[in-house]
């Protein structure tokens, strides 16, 4: 390869990059003009084209301001948060403070979805759209309303899917491991550094019956036992009267008939008492006499660093010069 050919080969990518930057700059300038004319949707489209052609983190602030003016607060938070995160040390404290004030003003207008115990390499989807930040353990902001939340494994197997209503200012915590559609083992790294979760492992137990059922059966056994004793005592009295020499023949026949009836009733009560006592013993074996209140899963969440650094203040809509 000759020296001229080598120089041409090296220069082509450089020229292509310069053309992309120039083309992106045109769309960016067009977006500024449209926004100043009150054409926010058209301005947003131009800023989107500028960012796709030549990604510049500074443009994300302009995107966020457009979304905010259009009332799409969730998207606005996403763009402004990315602007703070990607800009890092290149953003002045005054600029950072102003953007953070905007972020705080919108947090009460959106709902927050927070995932706990995600599996390995998850794919998180909200209303059919992939939310990459959530898969990394970050909070996801959504506009108030009904949303379909889905979590998939690496092979696209769904482990969580639920339609839910999320209101403004609400933080919806989803424990994927606890509510999973499958029995899965969470990743060792699934515990997000910003979260600390305390879990209670429930042990399987055969003692599941309520104490009321055992108490009712035992009470019946005691009642039938008492009835057996009562009829038995009367049967003995009639027996003694039957063998008493002073008892006349007519009375003896009556006593014999009544005594037989009482003996039959006594035997029936004894049988019922024995059966109910046996059932009571069996129920006692399966009855949970100790009523335990399930411990709640508690979680402490820390909002990403930048969101904690700003306080109240005022900020006017200003554009970032990206080029």
N, C-alpha and C positions, 0 to 999 in steps of 0.2 A: 504494500500500500504506500503510495507516494505521500510526501509531506502535505501537498495540497488536498489530497483526498482525505487524509487524516484530519486536517483542520476543518474540512467541510463536515465530516462525520461528527466531530465534537461540537460544532457550532449549531447543527440542526436542532438538538434538544434544547439548547439555550434559547434559540430563536423561537421555538415552539412555546417555551415557557413564557417568554416575553409577550408573545401574541395572546396567550391565554390571560395573562395579567392585564393587558391592555383592554381585551374584550370584557373581562370582568369589571374593570374600572368604569367602562361605559355604562354597563347595566347598573352599577352602583350609583353613578351620578344621575342616571335616569330615575332611580328609585328615590333619591333625595328630592328631585324636582316634583315628582308625583305626590310625595308625602306632603310637601309644602303647599300643594294645591288641594289637599284634603282627600286625595285619591289613595287611601290607605291600602286597599286590596291590590291595586295595580303596583303600588310601591313595594308591597311585600313580595309580589311575583318577581319584580326586578332584583330585589335583594337576594331572593332564592337562586335566581339564575347566576348572579354574581358569585355566590358562595359555591355553587356546584362547579362552575368553570374554574375558579381559582379560590380554594378554601382559605379564608382569612378569619382568625378567631375574633377580630374586631367587628366583623360584619354581624356576628351573632347578637351583639347588643342592639343593632338596628332591627334585626329580625324580632327580637324580644319586644321592643317598643311597638312595632307594628302589631304583633299579636295582642299586646296589652290594650292597644287602642281599639282593636276589633272585639275585645271582650273574651278572647281565648286565653284565659289566665294560666291554664296548665301548660300550654305550649310556651307562653311568655316566660314562665318560671324556668322551664327547661333550657331555653336559649340564654336567659340572663345568668342562670347558674353556670352554664358552660362557659359563658364569657368571663365570669369571675375565676373559674377553675383553670381555664386555659391561659388567661392573661397573667395570673399569678403576680410575680414581681414587676411586670411591665405596667401595671395599673397603679396610678397614684392613689394615695389614701383618700383624698377628696372624692375622686371618681368612684372608688370602691364603696365609700360610704353612701354616695348617692344611689348607686345601683342596689345596694343592700336595703336601703329604705324602700325602694320600689318592690323588692322581693317580699319584705315584711308586710307591705300594704296589700299584697295579693294572696298571702298565705291563708287569710281568713275567708277568701272567696273560693278556695278549692278544697277538695278532699285529698287525703293522703293515704296511700296504700303502702303498707310496710310488711315485708315477708320475713318470716322466721323459719329457720331450719329448712333451707332449700336443699334439694338433692345435688348430686354431682352434675356439673355442666348443664344447668337448667336453661330452658327457653321460656321466658315469661311473656305472656301476650295479654294485652288489654284491648277488648273489642276487635280482636283479630289482628292487631298490630303488635309487632315485637317491641318490647321495652327492654333494651339492652342494659340500661342503668339499673333496673330492678334485679336483673340476673347477677349483677355485681354487688348486690346488697344495699343499693341506695333507695331512698324513699321515692315513690312515684306519685306525681301530682296529677289529679284528674278533675275535670269540671264536674260540678254536682249533677247527679242523675244516676240512671241505671247503667251498669257496666258489666260486661262479661269478662271475668278474670280466669285465665287458664295458665297452668304450669305444665310444661312438657319435659320429659327426659331427653337425653342426647339423641335417642332413636325416635323421637317424636311421640313416645307413649305418654298419654295424659295421666298425670298423677293428681291433679287438682283442677276442677272446673266448676265455677259457680257464678250465677248472675246475682248481683247485689246492688242495692241502692246506697250511694255514698253522698252524704250531705256536705255542705260547705263547712269547713273547719273541723270536720271529723277525721280522726285517724283510725283507719281500719287495719288491724293487725291480723295477718293470716299465718297460722302455724301450719305449714304445708305437711310436716311430718304427722301431726295429730289428725288433720282432716284429709289425709291422702286417700285417693281412690285405690291405691295399691299398698302392699306391705313393702316398704322400702327402708334401706339403711341410709341415713343422711351422711353426707360427706364429712370427713374429719374437719374440713375447713369451712363447713356450711355455717358455723357460728360466725356471724359478721363481727368484726372487731368492735364496732360501735354498739353492739348489743350484748347484754348479759341475761341469759334466760335460766330460770330455775324450773326444773321439771320434776314431776312426781311420777314414778313408775308404779302403775297399778298392778297388784298381784292377783292372780286368778284365785278364787275361793269358791268352795262348794256351799258355804253359808250365805245363801241369798234370799231365803224366805223371810217375810216380815214376822215380827214377834207376835202380832195380833192373832195370827192363825193358830200358833201353838197355844196361846193363852185361852182361846175359845175352846179348843179341843180338850185341854186339860180341865177347864171348868165343867164341861159336859161329863167328863170321866168322874169328877168329884161328885157331881149331882147324882149320877146313876149309882155311884157307890153308896151315897147317903140314902138313896131310895131303896137299895138292896138291904141295907142295915135295918131301915124302918120296917119293911115288909117282913124281913126275917124275924124281927122281934115279935111282931104280931102273930106270925105263924107259930112261934114257940109258945105263946100264950094260949092259942087255940089248941095246941097239942097237949099242953098241961091240963086244960079244961076237959079235953076228950078222955084222958085217963083218970080224971078225978072221979072217985066212986059216987060222989054226991050228984054228979051230972046225970040227969034223966035220959032215957033212951031217945026221946023226941029231940031233946036239945043236943045230944051226942051226934045225931045224924046231921043236924044243921052245922055244928062245929066242924065236923069232918069235911063237909063240902066247902066251907069257907077256908079252912086250913089248907086244903089242896090248892085252892085258887091263890092264896097268899104264897104258898111254896113255889107255884109256877111263876108268879110275878117276881119272886126273889131270885129264882134261877135266871130269868130273863134279864133282870137288872145286873146281876153278877156278870153274865156274858157280855152285856153292853159295856159295862165298866171296864172289863178286861180288854175288850177290843179298842175302846177309846184310849185307855192307858198305853196300849202298844203303839197306836197311831201317834200319841203325844210324844213318846220316846223317839220315834222316827223323825217327827217334825223338829224336835229339839236338836237333832243331829244336823239338820239343814237350815236351822234358823239363825239369822244374824242378830244376836242380842245387843251387840255393840254398834250403835249408830255413829258412823264416822262421816264427818263433813269433808267432801273432796277439797283438797287444797287447790287454790287457784294458781294458774301459771302466771307468774309475774315477770314482767320484762321492763328493763330500763333502756331507753333509747336515747342516743345522742345524735342530734342533728349534725349534718356535715359542718365542719369547722367554720367556713365563711359565714354561715347563717347565724352564728353566735357572736360575731364580732361587731355587728352594727347595731346602733341604737336608734332612737327616734330622731327625725330630722326632716328636712324638706329637700326636694330635688325637682328640677325642671327638666322637661324632655329636651335633651341635646343629642346631637348625632356624633358618632365616632368617625373620625377620618381614618379610613382603613388603608389608604394607599399613600 
